[in-house]
């Protein structure tokens, strides 16, 4: 059941702890627990940390306590990174102290079978005895960028984002921090669920469905343990937020990997395709595509239909985008007579007003970012716009020099122009019910224009094929949402 407010979620204290009892950190900086506690401190967590250590008086400059029972207060959360053999007794001590939420990073439980399975059963019995809900075991933690909480082992260098994620792979979330940063986006909250002995992917979906910072939900799935609850949760969320899933257990090899990874039992691809379709979830074909879809769905309005105009000033990237659209069921309509008339003053004789609209160049640098896309979006025959961006920072500076701008003013004027261009297109998207998806072979690291566009909340992807697929996801979400609505 989706909570009416995020505070009502049964796992709210796991992602929003006011205080944490931390087991497994020390002054030995090679220890995993030390690294995770260091991540919490370096990201600027504003809550209270209580390191629990049997010998150290301070841990990373913070007063330590020999045992959790020594604390004057009861923390919201216990974070456990200890040898497997003492995890159960540690959770017991937390329960006796009154702690009701935990994250257990330690591995060696159900995923290894045998004695590990029995040990996980003991762990859950202790949790049930005290009413404890816990993430893990065999997980990597949680990140809540809007709380400045990064309880994982890698530094968080992405933005305070809008993608909420639940992952059945431990370190997968942390490895995506830098990847998302290169796209100018980030997580709102990310959960590594591990073996799902207590908190599972459905619990995380329900939390993210109520999270005000989350605009789209990403799922990395190796198996679904509570099928009916999964479908019901997804169908309750889809009318308000899109969900994108990447499932890795459909092949024999992927299923074996999942079993050894988290002890998950996978199922055949056709079965999961049916579950996702019934749930209203968009299935991604790769990790890259999952985040492409989330990027577009979180930053753009759904496409009203599947008719798209391509705007470019280079023929090749326009043609590749057209081909990619065709392969994904996206139509390229002809421009209406009214649109053609409005475009005439802005298209040079070397340009083409077929679809793709290949401008080759524009006299006014802002026309490409404001007037022309505005005309194209207003066409009654289109539901969205794909735009190719070519100009690098160097190209803009060379053009300004050619226009006679003094050398000592080129950099400043280039920065001003780039800012104007980015804001013009961002305002266009903000006021349009139709999506604009950009693509470029440049990245934010080598083009101030791409960085400025992404920082202005424009979706810019690294290839025409990926941009076309993202546009498909926008059309697919609208159809799935309408299907869920009709079904009641």
Secondary structure, 3 states (H helix, E strand, C coil): CCCCCHHHCCCHHHHCCCEEEEECCCCCCCCHHHHHHHHHHHCCCCCEEEEECCCCCEECCEEEECCHHHCCCCCCEEEECCCHHHHHHHHHHHHHHCCCEEEECCCCCHHHCCHHHHHHHHHHHHHHHHCCEEEECCCCEEEEHHHCEEECCCCCCCCCCCEEEEECCCCHHHHCHHHHHHCCCCEEEEEECCCCCCCCHHHHHHHHHHCCCCCEEEEEECCCCCHHHHHHHHHHHHCCCEEEEEECCCCHHHHHHHHHHHCCCCCCHHHHHHHHHHHCCEECCCHHHHHHHHHHHHHCCCCCCCEEEEEECCHHHHHHHHHHHHHCCCECCCCCHHHHHHHHHHCCCCCECCCCEECCCCCCCCCCCCHHHHHHHCCCCCCEEEEECCCCHHHHHHHHHHCCCCHHHHHHHHHHHHHHHHHHHHHHHHCCCCEEEEECCCCCCCCHHHHHHHHCCCEEECCHHHHHHHHHHHHHHHHHHHHHHHHC
